[in-house]
Amino acid sequence: MPVMMVKHKVADFKQWKEVFDSMNETRRGYGWTAHEVYQDAGDPNTVTIVNHMKDIQRAKEYGTSDVLRSGMAKAGVVSAPEILFLNDAEFKEY
């Protein structure tokens, strides 16, 4: 299943997370199936999100949408996002 990883800096993690959570249904509408949120160990306002989705093309559409731009502004995103699109090659538990 495709994955989109996004890393960016936010002004305040709590504020960002509230807005991020409010957009769950929007992401589901673009084909999201799950997500993971990580905070940088040295800076809790640097956030990495691993988004699991059905289709990379729909993820790219979401990435250029006005609803996402508006949400990012409201959430206090203060840096341009670093974005990677990945296809899973292996997952192994230990």
Secondary structure by P-SEA (a helix, b strand, c coil): cbbbbbbbccccaaaaaaaaaaaaaaaaaacccccccccccccccbbbbbcccccaaaaaaaaacaaaaaaaaaaccccccbbbbbbbcccccc
